[in-house]
């Protein structure tokens, strides 16, 4: 009753106010109600976030075993993508394709690209079939990736509780590798540390985009016969060495060597097929002084075809199989025929020669699609057919190279067939995008030559090789490869690489970026607690039972892969021996100031207890002479789940108020 009287008194007080003041009071009351409602919504949403985050936090950022598995999945997944890109979507070529030279193109003795179209046959592997092969590759090799290297045999027991299942998602802009593998991680004493069930990794490779573009090329070619039309035009151009129809006033017959005719046709195809471009892709327009190319060598695959950042190249090489016939012929010679005068008195006064030849041609074209953002390539092939000068894919004449008997070679056998000279130069490159940029020769670099699964160690580059002057280089001989990967490595540098077609005259210029390996044993951490007045406590050392995972990646990215130039992960724990710490240094870029993304997680058992998340620019002047590196992390004194997850969710904001990482000379 007393409360009712008080509320009524308040009501009477409001009623005595003027109408204008009563309106103001009412407005304040409404605003207050809205603020209370907003607070309730924020608390509810925050609660929802906190109830969904713990599982993710526990299973995705929990130490080196989970990180190692994710690394294995990414490595195996991208290995499968590389093979699928080189082999027309097949991670492993089916026997009916690998053993049948009529349905694939040998780009080297060890590389085969299946024909997606030969004659009127369309043989395009489906995305589900490709996904299935990628999944199988991950399942087949993931177990050995984790266990065969013995990465954790000295510190942990890893118990398998299920078989491996993989589910690759070939998304539009990336590939996601999802794996379910139930593992229990234990200490060597048999104490359970964590259960790991779902694992994932992803690749920036835009596989589906390239696949869809390749399918469009094949389908439009089967419908329009664009490549046959180009072949017909090249023969009809009446090159002096490629006769078709003609007439000449002469008493001497004209002759052409069939071998020369054939070689000329092949050269015309080799040069001109490579000029074909696809409208809607990343192409360089033909200049105005080449109207013929503008009208005949820009292929329209449809108004809706414009795949972003995709480059499509068409290639025919003289080493590819080629079926050729021209009629009428006299053995290995083409001859004109004398024009008969008959009873015409006008023609009897002079001699005339005429000729008309028809060509049958079948050959393959390699189609290479490249993602300009990652450098990833996808290859397929198709055959082109001309019969009696007319585009015709019916009743084809097979174009096939002699069968290659041995399909499986060792690295040693492959590397023994070196017959292609390849000049390789190496240099040190430093560019922080701001105030430092230079490049200079770098000798003593180890060179490795890779062609699909084969690898050859070539040797090292030399300064002033063969009197070339201020350059580090070496000319090696290598086996032919349609898409060789040249890798260069040297202590103190991030590995460099490039890819090319290894053929006579090829040259590879590889740049290596200097790095600095900071010993993990010289890294220390200082923990600060956040007090209620938004002030940090004095720093204290981490507890002995706390484990720290430091992830560092450069903001600067490799322009070819769009990935950080350096990425490094260090695990610090009192349980790790000095030898283990020495073998996992923190890698940084050298000889200039560079910015890094720093992500630190401190775990107490299985719980997140402290961390740091911020960008840090390391001064080379300090880093070059530094002996110790100190990171500051922020912790939460409260042990409640809500406070712990709140710290994790706001880690970047709280880290901004911490001291930056510190480099010390002593």
C-alpha angles and dihedrals in degrees: 000000000000090000091050091052091050092051091047089050089055090049091051090050091054093046090056090058121098116263090253093052092044088056091051092050091049090051091052091050091052091049090050092051091050091051091052091050091049090051090051091051092049092049091048095049091045090051090051091050092049093051093053099042104063097074091049091048094049098045103036106042102033110123140290100311094063091042091049092051091049089050091051091049092050092047094048093042093052090044088056091047090051092053092045090050092051095045106044096265098319119118085191120019112236113244092244088061101035093050097043113077091191094069103043140051118232106217090177135353087274104034127075128179114196120232110247087192127026119164105326093329118112111202107174117156112231123242092243089055091050091047089051092055092049090050090050092050092053093046092048098051108025095085093053091045090059102037108026095063092053092222094156103018092107096051109025146034112223114198121197113221099172144017120268118263123184130197114184118197112208095201125182097256103023145004120251119201111204118187131181113202120151109220133167117208115207137177117251086260090061097254114144115246104173145336116235118195115147120045130179144176134172140208128210089224109126093214098157093050091054092043092052091048091050091051090052091052092052096045094048092046091053089050102040104025090220096165091048089053091053090049091050091050093050092053092044092054087084099230108194089247095045110061121191113156126352151140129211135178100234139119092213117078118239118236135195128190109237092216090054091047091051094048091049091052090050092050091049090052094045093053100038103039087060089059094061112114134185121232112235095033131094099284138150110240119238113250120253092253089067102061092152091061091044090056101037108026102050107086119206110208094180140306091265094052111103110125108190118244093356123139119194121198129185120206139184120178130194088236091063120098113274130186115198138171133163128189144242099029139156103222106294094348136081114212136189119232126234112248107242114235095203112175094331107117092199094059094046089068094068143024124247135186126204135179141182122182133181124208133212112195133172124173140145129249123206113219115202120189118192131192105224092206098056105016091236114151131205121195134198133158140212138183127244124211136195121177121189090344092305126109104250129155092183121102091006127200104234115242107205137153120229109281115267105226104198112057099172120061132169121235089255093054093046094048092049091068094074111155106132119089112224124183114209125189125189130199141172113244127192121179124151093177092244125054105348127064127147143132130201137169116283118197130189093049116153112232124206124186118210130188112175105299094349124094131188126189105219106180136246135312120245132214114248090007112193090354093298091143124218096016138095110224149131134196111226130181114232139175117266114268130173092213111017121179115214114201126193126193138174132165110268095027137089109248114265127208145171136179131222145149104275103223134130111298095023119140132191122203110192126188122202123200117220117239138187123222110213112201114247090218089065094055119098134180132215120201123213127190122216112233126207094264092059091257124129123235122235113282122266133187120260119262117259092244093055121101122205128206114194117192118186127177130172118247086218110088136204106256091217098053103019087228126125114278089230131020122179136177125193127185117204121194137146087235092064119094125233090252092056092049091050091053096055108055123171107251120217134171116262141215097031141043111276134180122231138191106234119198118176127180123186114199127197101199102310097336127097105239106166142353152164131223121177146106118270129190110209114211110226090208088061098034095053093064100027120126098178136034123200125195123194118216132186121230139188120235092199115087096205119120092232093056093044093051091043089056091050093048093050097037096118092049093048093044090059089071095051124094114268120252110287129221118206129191093209 
